[in-house]
């Protein structure tokens, strides 16, 4: 059993006994599980499955980022803002074995500033215009999306 994990690209590998490995790039997933049995079968996780988790406030959404930044990979999800169906949606996307997880909240208006300063030790946050110098904070950009193919519930 082989697990391939990369932050940006996912490579599916198909191997048969008389051929070279065939690599297929897939940007929609973060994690695939590839199993090779005696009959050269390949099993991969369904990348089209998405779970949507709606939060009530920024603090809860930012706890996901804080937890992710403390993982072995140290990956920090980006924050996106999208005006969708008359609503201002703030969301992050994380990958799991079962598919993609979209963590989001609906706000009254667009973010007033371009970054969120998230204190690593306390979880406190504030909106700021630029990256600061506090080494104990994460500075997370809020990216403005024009449109997306995500289907928010």
SULQUI-V247756 format. One record per run of one state. SS is the DSSP state (h for helix, s for strand, l for the rest). FROM is the first residue (numbers start at 1). TO is the last residue. If there is no record, write none. Layout:
ss=SS from=FROM to=TO
ss=SS from=FROM to=TO
This chain:
ss=l from=1 to=1
ss=s from=2 to=5
ss=l from=6 to=9
ss=s from=10 to=14
ss=l from=15 to=21
ss=s from=22 to=26
ss=l from=27 to=30
ss=s from=31 to=34
ss=l from=35 to=49
ss=s from=50 to=54
ss=l from=55 to=57
ss=h from=58 to=69
ss=l from=70 to=78
ss=s from=79 to=84
ss=l from=85 to=86
ss=s from=87 to=96
ss=l from=97 to=98
ss=s from=99 to=107
ss=l from=108 to=114
ss=s from=115 to=119
ss=l from=120 to=124
ss=s from=125 to=128
ss=l from=129 to=136
ss=s from=137 to=145
ss=l from=146 to=153
